Amino acid sequence: MNVQDIDKAVLIGESMGGGIVLQYALQYPHQVEKMILADSAGLGKEVSIYLRIGTLPILGELFTRPSRKGSTRLFREIFYNQDLITDQRLEENFEMSSLPGAQQCKLRALRTLCNIGGVKSGVYRPILDHLEEIEVPTLVIWGAQDQVLPIAHAHQAVKRLPNARLHIFDPCGHVPNSERAQEYDALVIDFLSNG
């Protein structure tokens, strides 16, 4: 933002991106105009068993090894609407997962953020313990059937963020920006236009 001479920006983050947005807002509050958090990390310890198993030695390597079966398992967890698990989406995910270094990157991120018990306290506590300090208008969006991060995290965020409102997509899984794209986009545009 400094290089581009941007004083303030609206930050939007989904899943781990939401945790990054929250951390940024705590570190640089003067640069954040509004926030949109979609099924955001950083709001509690609970996370899917699939991600927790991915942190274990050997099992993590097996779970994150690129495969079409692994891509299918991932999409079954993140999408409520299973019709969205298309051959094209599976093939694209498999190709991206097969890129050199992709598996190592995924494992490193998982093991930095989580362990078998869930999200590491050193990751979420510094955010959760200071949510009240983030005063910018915030839209929290969640899928009612999110199997990755529980909806309780959304309620926690809205309860503790002083200027937040919540929108729950039902039915919807972990990625409302994909699963309910048109409604998601309309909601975001309205929030950006009207606050």
C-alpha positions in Angstrom: 0.0 0.0 0.0 2.9 2.4 0.8 4.6 1.6 -2.6 1.3 2.2 -4.4 0.6 5.4 -2.3 -2.7 3.9 -1.0 -3.7 5.5 2.3 -6.6 3.3 3.2 -8.2 0.2 1.6 -11.1 -2.2 2.1 -9.7 -5.6 2.9 -11.5 -8.8 2.0 -10.3 -12.2 3.3 -11.7 -15.7 3.0 -10.6 -18.5 5.4 -6.9 -18.0 6.1 -7.1 -14.7 4.2 -9.6 -13.5 6.8 -7.0 -14.2 9.6 -4.5 -12.2 7.6 -6.9 -9.3 7.2 -7.6 -9.3 11.0 -3.9 -9.3 11.8 -3.3 -6.5 9.4 -6.2 -4.4 10.9 -4.6 -4.8 14.3 -1.2 -3.8 13.1 -2.1 -1.0 10.7 -5.6 0.2 11.8 -5.0 3.6 10.1 -4.8 1.9 6.7 -8.0 -0.1 6.9 -11.3 1.5 5.8 -13.6 -1.5 6.0 -13.2 -5.3 6.4 -15.1 -8.2 4.9 -14.4 -11.6 6.5 -15.7 -14.7 4.9 -15.5 -17.9 6.9 -12.5 -16.4 8.5 -9.6 -18.0 10.4 -8.2 -16.4 13.4 -11.3 -16.5 15.5 -10.9 -19.7 17.5 -9.2 -23.0 18.0 -11.7 -25.3 16.3 -10.9 -26.4 12.7 -11.7 -29.5 10.7 -10.1 -32.8 11.5 -8.9 -33.0 7.9 -6.6 -29.9 8.5 -5.5 -31.2 11.9 -4.5 -34.6 10.5 -2.6 -32.7 7.8 -0.2 -31.4 10.5 1.0 -34.8 11.5 4.3 -36.3 10.3 3.8 -38.9 7.5 0.0 -38.6 7.6 0.3 -34.9 6.5 2.5 -35.9 3.6 -0.1 -38.6 2.6 -3.1 -36.3 3.0 -1.6 -33.5 0.9 0.0 -35.6 -1.8 -1.5 -34.4 -5.1 -4.3 -36.8 -6.3 -7.7 -36.5 -7.9 -9.0 -38.4 -4.9 -7.5 -35.9 -2.5 -9.0 -33.0 -4.6 -12.4 -34.7 -4.4 -12.1 -35.1 -0.6 -11.2 -31.5 -0.2 -14.1 -30.2 -2.3 -16.5 -32.5 -0.4 -15.5 -30.8 2.8 -15.6 -27.2 1.5 -18.8 -27.3 -0.6 -22.2 -27.9 0.8 -23.6 -28.1 -2.8 -21.9 -31.2 -4.1 -23.1 -30.4 -7.6 -20.3 -27.8 -7.7 -17.7 -30.5 -7.6 -17.2 -30.6 -11.3 -14.6 -32.6 -13.3 -13.1 -29.3 -14.5 -12.8 -27.9 -10.9 -11.2 -31.2 -9.7 -8.7 -31.2 -12.6 -7.7 -27.6 -12.0 -7.2 -28.3 -8.3 -5.1 -31.4 -9.1 -3.0 -29.4 -11.6 -2.3 -26.6 -9.1 -1.6 -29.1 -6.3 0.9 -30.8 -8.6 3.0 -27.7 -9.2 6.6 -27.9 -7.9 6.7 -27.0 -4.3 2.9 -26.8 -3.8 2.7 -29.7 -1.4 5.6 -28.4 0.7 4.0 -25.0 0.8 0.6 -26.4 1.9 2.3 -28.5 4.6 4.3 -25.6 5.9 1.3 -23.3 6.1 -0.8 -26.1 7.9 1.9 -26.9 10.4 2.6 -23.2 11.1 -1.1 -22.5 11.8 -2.4 -25.7 13.3 -1.5 -28.9 15.2 -3.6 -32.0 16.0 -5.4 -30.0 18.6 -6.6 -27.3 16.2 -5.5 -23.8 15.4 -2.4 -23.0 17.6 -3.2 -20.5 20.4 -0.2 -18.4 19.3 -2.0 -17.9 16.0 -5.6 -17.1 17.1 -5.2 -15.7 20.6 -3.4 -12.5 19.6 -6.3 -11.7 17.2 -9.2 -12.9 19.3 -7.9 -11.1 22.4 -7.8 -7.8 20.6 -10.9 -7.9 18.4 -12.5 -5.0 20.3 -9.7 -2.7 19.1 -10.8 -3.1 15.5 -13.4 -0.4 15.0 -13.8 -0.3 11.2 -17.1 -1.3 9.7 -16.9 -5.1 9.2 -19.1 -7.5 7.3 -18.8 -11.1 8.5 -20.0 -13.7 6.0 -20.4 -17.4 6.8 -21.7 -20.6 5.4 -24.2 -22.2 7.8 -22.8 -25.7 6.9 -19.1 -24.8 7.0 -17.2 -28.0 7.9 -13.8 -26.3 8.0 -14.4 -23.5 10.6 -17.5 -23.6 12.8 -20.2 -20.9 12.6 -19.6 -20.2 16.3 -16.5 -18.3 15.1 -18.8 -15.9 13.1 -20.9 -15.2 16.2 -17.8 -14.7 18.3 -16.5 -12.1 15.8 -19.7 -10.1 15.6 -20.1 -10.2 19.4 -16.5 -8.8 19.9 -16.0 -6.5 16.9 -17.6 -3.1 17.8 -18.8 -2.3 14.3 -19.7 -5.6 12.7 -22.7 -7.2 11.1 -23.2 -10.9 10.2 -24.7 -12.5 7.1 -25.1 -16.3 7.1 -25.7 -18.1 3.8 -27.9 -21.1 4.3 -27.3 -23.6 2.8 -23.6 -23.0 2.1 -20.2 -24.5 3.0 -16.8 -22.9 3.6 -16.6 -20.9 0.4 -19.6 -18.6 0.0 -17.7 -16.5 -2.5 -17.8 -19.6 -4.9 -20.8 -21.4 -3.7 -23.2 -18.5 -3.6 -21.2 -16.2 -5.8 -23.9 -13.9 -7.2 -25.5 -13.3 -3.8 -22.1 -12.9 -2.2 -21.0 -10.3 -4.8 -24.3 -8.3 -4.3 -23.8 -8.4 -0.5 -20.2 -7.2 -0.8 -21.1 -4.4 -3.3 -23.9 -3.2 -1.0 -21.6 -3.1 2.0 -19.0 -1.2 0.0 -21.5 1.3 -1.3 -23.6 1.8 1.8 -21.6 0.5 4.8 
